[in-house]
Amino acid sequence: MSTAPSPARYGRILALALPTMTVASTQAACQTLEVAFIGRLGTEVLAGYALVLPLLLLMQMMSTGAMGGGVAAAIARALGAGRRDEASALVVHAALIGLFMGLLFTLLIEGFGPALFRALGGTEEAVRHATLFARILFAGSVLVWLANTLASVLRGAGNMRLPALIMLGAWGVDAALSITLLTRTSLGIAGAAIAYVATFLLACIAMTLAILKGGAGVVPSLRVRLDPALFRRILSVGLVASAMAAIANLTTVLVTALVSRHGSAAIAAYGVGVRLEFLMIPLAYGIGAALTALVGLRVGAGDWAGARITAWRGGALAAAIAGMIGASVALAPEPFARAFAADPAVREAIVLYLVVIGPAFPALGLGMALYFAAQGAGRMRLPFLASLARIGLAVGGGACAGERFGLAGLFVALSAALVGYGAIVALSVRPRLWSAGRGGR
């Protein structure tokens, strides 16, 4: 008789998603508040922060939802199959991967940071501030990677509440400490970097203690023989997901360059509009983190049918919530535009963006949620192809459509890219691909 858990119900998915969604939203709010105080230090300081931000976001995305997804998926599949010793050993292997990735980011910034900031177009003064901020912040990359890796271990075991509570406390400390150092000391932007590193030191300690006390369902032993197969179990998902995170960031950079061809109003409007897309990240990551664990548990138990049902239920939830947001701004775009812009030309461009892009939000929500579910299943080939299709449609299609039909044509291409992304990821969740014997364990 099968001991596989039944497919997760909608209420169960939401209950597991809410803690992670809350953390992601709190993180976004705290970092937005921090930017407001950094802006008071001067334009060049704020420009320096802006030069570092893409690298910081990339590290956060890779360590939480990308490589972190590979960790959570591997832990969930091991526990689902009843292989507790393997789950225990995976904790050590995951920590070593986090240690390596953190050191890699530190070395990259030390070796290439200033040159990269200059390549991004920063003035010498902005590059100076960016280099100071980045060198302090990325000196603590190991702490960021370890904290997020250990949080993924807990999530993979189905424990969403504990890492959420730890990170809620951590982000509260970060906001308070960062604002204090920015406003009450002469450290300047270095104060924000110091606060960030200190925050993740505390988070790393708390996550370690939580796991050593059995928060992940197993108590790992440090006396583990390293096994290349266990590294592959994590990296087969984590490396692909990390590449997808890099592609997503590259897509935004290239599209921004395309939009800039249509004038200052267009680029200002895109900057506002794309923030609405970023609001989908807490939603998708919250539901997605739950799906990674729930799907991985069922795959580990050999219940591929239950894994597919769980994935589709989570995808439907994300699509419905994202669809409501998209429909609200597409049907009534003027209030949103007025809230963010006073220039009539910018407002007009924002309205155009919302009317064209808003209807594609359900596909974006569906695709992002099922991408996390695919991590749990260890089936990343089509989601990776979906990310390539998205950048191809957005950049290639956007260049052609923008040249022929103007800004409206470019936005239509961006909308088509979101729909194409969601459709391709959805096509991957079918019995022919999500079944035993298709690779992976």
C-alpha positions as CSV (number, residue, x, y, z in Angstrom):
1,M,0.0,0.0,0.0
2,S,1.4,3.4,-0.9
3,T,2.4,5.8,1.9
4,A,2.6,8.8,-0.4
5,P,0.9,11.9,0.9
6,S,-2.2,13.0,-0.9
7,P,-2.1,16.1,-3.2
8,A,-1.9,19.3,-1.2
9,R,-5.1,21.2,-0.9
10,Y,-5.4,24.9,-1.7
11,G,-5.6,25.9,1.9
12,R,-2.5,23.9,2.7
13,I,-0.5,25.6,-0.1
14,L,-1.7,29.1,1.1
15,A,-0.9,28.3,4.7
16,L,2.7,27.3,3.8
17,A,3.0,30.2,1.4
18,L,2.0,33.0,3.7
19,P,5.1,33.1,6.0
20,T,7.5,33.3,3.0
21,M,5.3,35.9,1.2
22,T,5.3,38.0,4.4
23,V,9.1,37.8,4.6
24,A,9.6,38.7,0.9
25,S,7.2,41.7,1.3
26,T,8.9,42.9,4.5
27,Q,12.4,42.6,2.8
28,A,11.2,44.7,-0.1
29,A,9.7,47.3,2.2
30,C,12.8,47.5,4.4
31,Q,15.1,47.9,1.4
32,T,12.8,50.6,-0.1
33,L,12.9,52.5,3.2
34,E,16.7,52.2,3.2
35,V,16.9,53.7,-0.2
36,A,14.9,56.8,1.0
37,F,17.6,57.5,3.6
38,I,20.5,56.8,1.3
39,G,19.0,59.3,-1.1
40,R,19.5,62.0,1.5
41,L,23.2,61.5,1.3
42,G,23.3,63.0,-2.2
43,T,22.7,62.1,-5.8
44,E,26.1,60.5,-6.4
45,V,25.7,58.3,-3.3
46,L,22.3,57.2,-4.5
47,A,23.8,56.5,-8.0
48,G,26.5,54.4,-6.4
49,Y,23.8,52.4,-4.6
50,A,22.0,51.9,-7.9
51,L,25.1,50.6,-9.5
52,V,25.4,47.8,-6.8
53,L,21.7,47.0,-6.6
54,P,21.6,44.6,-9.7
55,L,24.4,42.5,-8.2
56,L,22.8,42.5,-4.8
57,L,19.4,41.4,-6.2
58,L,21.1,38.7,-8.2
59,M,22.8,37.3,-5.1
60,Q,19.5,37.4,-3.2
61,M,17.7,35.7,-6.0
62,M,20.3,33.0,-6.5
63,S,20.8,32.2,-2.8
64,T,17.1,32.0,-2.0
65,G,14.9,30.9,-4.9
66,A,17.5,29.5,-7.3
67,M,20.3,27.5,-5.6
68,G,18.1,27.7,-2.5
69,G,15.4,26.0,-4.5
70,G,17.8,23.2,-5.4
71,V,18.6,22.7,-1.7
72,A,14.9,22.7,-0.7
73,A,14.0,20.3,-3.5
74,A,16.8,17.8,-2.6
75,I,15.9,17.8,1.1
76,A,12.2,17.4,0.3
77,R,12.7,14.5,-2.1
78,A,15.0,12.7,0.4
79,L,12.5,13.1,3.3
80,G,9.6,12.1,1.0
81,A,11.4,8.9,0.2
82,G,12.2,8.2,3.9
83,R,15.9,8.7,3.4
84,R,16.6,10.6,6.6
85,D,20.4,9.9,6.6
86,E,20.6,11.3,3.1
87,A,18.7,14.4,4.2
88,S,21.1,14.9,7.1
89,A,24.1,14.6,4.8
90,L,22.5,17.0,2.3
91,V,22.5,19.7,4.9
92,V,26.3,19.6,5.1
93,H,26.7,19.5,1.3
94,A,24.3,22.4,0.9
95,A,26.3,24.5,3.4
96,L,29.5,23.8,1.5
97,I,27.9,25.0,-1.7
98,G,26.7,28.1,0.1
99,L,30.2,28.7,1.4
100,F,31.7,28.3,-2.0
101,M,29.1,30.6,-3.7
102,G,29.5,33.3,-1.1
103,L,33.3,33.3,-1.5
104,L,32.9,33.5,-5.3
105,F,30.7,36.6,-5.0
106,T,33.3,38.2,-2.7
107,L,36.2,37.5,-5.1
108,L,34.2,38.7,-8.1
109,I,33.5,42.1,-6.5
110,E,37.1,42.5,-5.2
111,G,38.5,41.7,-8.6
112,F,36.0,43.2,-11.0
113,G,33.7,45.5,-9.0
114,P,35.0,48.9,-10.0
115,A,35.4,48.0,-13.6
116,L,31.9,46.7,-13.7
117,F,30.5,49.8,-12.2
118,R,32.3,52.0,-14.7
119,A,30.9,49.7,-17.5
120,L,27.4,50.4,-16.2
121,G,28.0,54.1,-16.9
122,G,28.7,55.4,-13.4
123,T,30.7,58.6,-12.9
124,E,33.9,58.4,-10.9
125,E,32.3,59.7,-7.8
126,A,29.4,57.2,-8.1
127,V,31.9,54.4,-8.7
128,R,33.8,55.4,-5.6
129,H,30.6,55.1,-3.5
130,A,29.6,51.9,-5.2
131,T,33.0,50.3,-4.6
132,L,33.0,51.2,-0.9
133,F,29.4,49.9,-0.5
134,A,30.0,46.7,-2.5
135,R,33.3,45.7,-0.9
136,I,31.8,45.9,2.6
137,L,28.6,44.3,1.7
138,F,30.0,41.5,-0.4
139,A,32.7,40.8,2.1
140,G,29.8,39.2,4.0
141,S,28.5,37.2,1.0
142,V,29.3,33.9,2.8
143,L,26.9,34.9,5.6
144,V,24.2,35.8,3.1
145,W,24.6,32.5,1.2
146,L,24.8,30.4,4.4
147,A,21.7,32.0,6.0
148,N,19.6,31.6,2.9
149,T,20.9,28.1,2.2
150,L,20.0,27.0,5.7
151,A,16.6,28.7,5.4
152,S,16.1,26.6,2.3
153,V,16.9,23.4,4.3
154,L,14.2,24.3,6.7
155,R,11.7,25.0,3.9
156,G,12.6,21.8,2.2
157,A,11.5,20.0,5.3
158,G,8.2,21.8,5.2
159,N,9.1,24.2,8.0
160,M,8.1,27.5,6.5
161,R,7.3,29.3,9.8
162,L,10.6,29.1,11.5
163,P,12.9,30.6,8.8
164,A,10.2,33.3,8.2
165,L,10.2,34.3,11.9
166,I,14.0,34.5,11.8
167,M,14.2,36.6,8.7
168,L,11.3,38.9,9.8
169,G,13.4,39.6,12.9
170,A,16.5,40.0,10.8
171,W,15.0,42.5,8.4
172,G,13.7,44.5,11.3
173,V,17.2,44.7,12.8
174,D,18.6,45.6,9.3
175,A,16.1,48.5,8.9
176,A,16.7,49.9,12.4
177,L,20.5,49.5,12.3
178,S,20.9,50.8,8.8
179,I,18.8,54.0,9.4
180,T,20.7,54.6,12.6
181,L,24.1,54.3,11.0
182,L,23.1,56.4,8.0
183,T,21.6,59.2,10.0
184,R,23.6,59.2,13.3
185,T,27.1,58.5,12.1
186,S,29.6,59.7,9.5
187,L,29.9,56.3,7.9
188,G,27.7,57.3,4.9
189,I,26.7,54.5,2.6
190,A,29.1,52.2,4.3
191,G,26.7,52.2,7.3
192,A,24.0,50.5,5.2
193,A,26.5,47.8,4.1
194,I,27.6,47.2,7.7
195,A,24.0,46.8,8.8
196,Y,23.3,44.3,6.0
197,V,26.3,42.1,7.0
198,A,25.5,42.3,10.7
199,T,21.9,41.3,9.9
200,F,22.9,38.2,8.1
201,L,25.5,37.2,10.7
202,L,22.6,37.1,13.2
203,A,20.4,35.3,10.7
204,C,23.1,32.7,10.0
205,I,23.6,32.0,13.7
206,A,19.8,31.6,14.2
207,M,19.4,29.3,11.2
208,T,22.3,27.2,12.3
209,L,20.9,26.8,15.9
210,A,17.4,26.0,14.5
211,I,18.7,23.2,12.3
212,L,21.0,21.7,15.0
213,K,17.9,21.6,17.3
214,G,16.1,19.5,14.7
215,G,14.0,22.2,13.0
216,A,14.5,20.5,9.6
217,G,13.3,17.1,10.9
218,V,16.8,15.7,11.1
219,V,19.8,16.6,13.2
220,P,22.8,16.8,10.8
221,S,26.2,15.4,11.8
222,L,29.3,17.3,10.7
223,R,31.1,13.9,10.4
224,V,29.8,13.2,6.9
225,R,31.7,11.7,4.0
226,L,31.3,14.0,1.0
227,D,29.4,12.4,-1.9
228,P,29.5,13.8,-5.4
229,A,26.1,12.4,-6.0
230,L,24.6,14.6,-3.3
231,F,26.3,17.7,-4.7
232,R,24.8,16.8,-8.1
233,R,21.3,16.3,-6.4
234,I,21.4,20.0,-5.4
235,L,23.3,21.5,-8.3
236,S,21.3,19.8,-11.1
237,V,18.4,22.1,-10.0
238,G,20.3,25.0,-8.4
239,L,22.7,25.7,-11.3
240,V,19.9,25.8,-13.9
241,A,17.8,28.0,-11.6
242,S,20.7,30.3,-11.0
243,A,21.3,30.7,-14.8
244,M,17.6,31.5,-15.1
245,A,17.9,34.2,-12.4
246,A,20.8,35.7,-14.4
247,I,18.8,35.6,-17.6
248,A,15.9,37.3,-15.9
249,N,18.2,40.2,-14.7
250,L,19.7,40.4,-18.1
251,T,16.2,40.6,-19.7
252,T,15.4,43.7,-17.6
253,V,18.7,45.4,-18.5
254,L,18.3,44.8,-22.2
255,V,14.6,45.8,-22.3
256,T,15.5,49.0,-20.4
257,A,17.9,49.8,-23.2
258,L,15.2,49.2,-25.8
259,V,12.7,51.4,-24.0
260,S,15.2,54.2,-23.7
261,R,15.1,54.6,-27.5
262,H,11.5,56.0,-27.1
263,G,12.5,58.9,-24.9
264,S,12.7,59.9,-21.3
265,A,8.9,59.6,-20.7
266,A,9.0,56.0,-21.9
267,I,12.0,55.0,-19.7
268,A,10.4,56.7,-16.7
269,A,7.1,54.9,-17.3
270,Y,8.9,51.5,-17.7
271,G,10.7,52.1,-14.5
272,V,7.4,52.6,-12.7
273,G,5.6,49.8,-14.6
274,V,8.2,47.1,-14.0
275,R,8.0,47.7,-10.3
276,L,4.5,46.3,-10.5
277,E,6.0,43.1,-12.0
278,F,8.4,43.0,-9.1
279,L,5.4,42.9,-6.8
280,M,4.7,39.4,-8.2
281,I,8.0,38.2,-6.7
282,P,6.8,37.9,-3.1
283,L,3.6,36.2,-4.3
284,A,5.4,33.8,-6.6
285,Y,8.2,33.1,-4.2
286,G,5.8,32.5,-1.3
287,I,3.6,30.0,-3.2
288,G,6.7,28.7,-5.1
289,A,8.7,27.9,-2.0
290,A,5.7,25.9,-0.7
291,L,5.4,24.1,-4.0
292,T,9.1,23.2,-4.0
293,A,8.7,21.4,-0.7
294,L,5.3,19.9,-1.3
295,V,6.1,18.6,-4.8
296,G,9.5,17.4,-3.7
297,L,7.9,15.4,-0.9
298,R,5.5,13.7,-3.2
299,V,8.2,13.0,-5.9
300,G,10.4,11.5,-3.2
301,A,7.5,9.2,-2.2
302,G,7.0,8.2,-5.9
303,D,3.6,10.0,-6.2
304,W,4.1,11.8,-9.5
305,A,0.4,12.2,-10.0
306,G,0.0,13.9,-6.7
307,A,3.0,16.1,-7.4
308,R,1.4,17.3,-10.7
309,I,-2.0,18.0,-9.0
310,T,-0.2,19.9,-6.2
311,A,1.8,21.9,-8.8
312,W,-1.3,22.8,-10.8
313,R,-3.2,23.9,-7.7
314,G,-0.4,26.2,-6.6
315,G,-0.1,27.5,-10.1
316,A,-3.8,28.2,-10.3
317,L,-3.6,30.2,-7.0
318,A,-0.7,32.3,-8.3
319,A,-2.4,32.9,-11.6
320,A,-5.6,33.9,-10.0
321,I,-4.0,36.4,-7.6
322,A,-1.7,37.8,-10.2
323,G,-4.6,38.0,-12.6
324,M,-6.7,40.1,-10.1
325,I,-3.8,42.5,-9.8
326,G,-3.3,42.7,-13.6
327,A,-7.0,43.2,-14.3
328,S,-7.3,46.0,-11.7
329,V,-4.5,48.0,-13.2
330,A,-5.5,47.3,-16.8
331,L,-9.1,48.3,-16.3
332,A,-8.3,51.4,-14.2
333,P,-4.7,52.4,-15.0
334,E,-5.1,56.2,-14.5
335,P,-5.1,56.2,-10.6
336,F,-1.9,54.1,-10.6
337,A,-0.3,56.4,-13.2
338,R,-1.2,59.5,-11.2
339,A,0.2,58.1,-8.0
340,F,3.7,57.8,-9.6
341,A,4.0,60.5,-12.1
342,A,3.0,64.2,-12.5
343,D,4.2,64.6,-16.1
344,P,1.3,63.9,-18.5
345,A,3.6,62.2,-21.1
346,V,4.9,59.8,-18.4
347,R,1.4,59.1,-17.2
348,E,0.3,58.4,-20.8
349,A,3.2,55.9,-21.2
350,I,2.4,54.2,-17.8
351,V,-1.3,53.8,-18.8
352,L,-0.2,52.2,-22.1
353,Y,2.1,49.8,-20.2
354,L,-0.6,48.8,-17.8
355,V,-3.3,48.3,-20.4
356,V,-1.0,46.1,-22.5
357,I,1.0,44.2,-19.8
358,G,-1.7,43.8,-17.2
359,P,-3.6,41.1,-19.0
360,A,-0.4,39.0,-19.2
361,F,0.0,38.8,-15.4
362,P,-1.9,35.5,-14.9
363,A,0.6,33.8,-17.2
364,L,3.5,35.4,-15.3
365,G,2.1,34.2,-12.0
366,L,1.4,30.7,-13.3
367,G,4.8,30.4,-14.9
368,M,6.7,31.6,-11.8
369,A,4.8,29.3,-9.5
370,L,5.2,26.2,-11.7
371,Y,8.9,27.0,-12.1
372,F,9.3,26.5,-8.3
373,A,7.2,23.4,-8.5
374,A,9.6,22.1,-11.3
375,Q,12.5,22.6,-8.9
376,G,10.8,20.2,-6.5
377,A,10.3,17.7,-9.3
378,G,13.8,18.1,-10.6
379,R,12.4,18.8,-14.1
380,M,14.1,22.1,-15.1
381,R,14.7,21.7,-18.9
382,L,11.5,23.3,-20.2
383,P,11.4,26.1,-17.5
384,F,15.0,26.9,-18.6
385,L,13.9,27.0,-22.3
386,A,11.0,29.2,-21.2
387,S,13.4,31.8,-19.8
388,L,15.3,31.8,-23.1
389,A,12.1,32.2,-25.0
390,R,11.1,35.1,-22.8
391,I,14.4,37.0,-23.3
392,G,14.2,36.2,-27.1
393,L,10.6,37.5,-27.4
394,A,11.1,40.5,-25.1
395,V,14.4,41.7,-26.6
396,G,14.3,40.4,-30.2
397,G,10.6,40.8,-30.7
398,G,10.6,44.1,-28.7
399,A,13.3,45.5,-31.0
400,C,11.4,44.7,-34.1
401,A,8.0,45.7,-32.9
402,G,9.3,48.8,-31.3
403,E,11.0,49.9,-34.5
404,R,7.8,49.4,-36.5
405,F,5.0,50.2,-34.1
406,G,6.6,52.4,-31.5
407,L,6.3,52.0,-27.8
408,A,3.0,50.2,-28.1
409,G,4.6,47.6,-30.2
410,L,7.4,47.1,-27.8
411,F,5.0,46.7,-24.9
412,V,3.0,44.1,-26.9
413,A,6.2,42.1,-27.4
414,L,6.9,42.2,-23.6
415,S,3.3,41.0,-22.9
416,A,3.8,38.2,-25.5
417,A,7.0,37.2,-23.8
418,L,5.3,36.8,-20.4
419,V,2.5,34.7,-22.0
420,G,5.0,32.6,-23.8
421,Y,7.0,32.1,-20.6
422,G,4.0,30.9,-18.7
423,A,2.7,28.7,-21.5
424,I,6.1,26.9,-21.9
425,V,6.5,26.3,-18.2
426,A,2.9,25.0,-18.0
427,L,3.6,22.6,-20.8
428,S,6.4,21.0,-18.8
429,V,3.9,19.9,-16.0
430,R,2.4,16.9,-17.8
431,P,2.7,13.1,-17.2
432,R,5.1,12.5,-20.1
433,L,7.7,14.7,-18.5
434,W,6.8,14.6,-14.8
435,S,7.1,10.8,-14.2
436,A,9.6,8.3,-12.8
437,G,12.4,7.3,-15.1
438,R,12.8,10.7,-16.8
439,G,16.1,11.5,-15.0
440,G,16.9,12.6,-11.5
441,R,16.1,11.0,-8.3
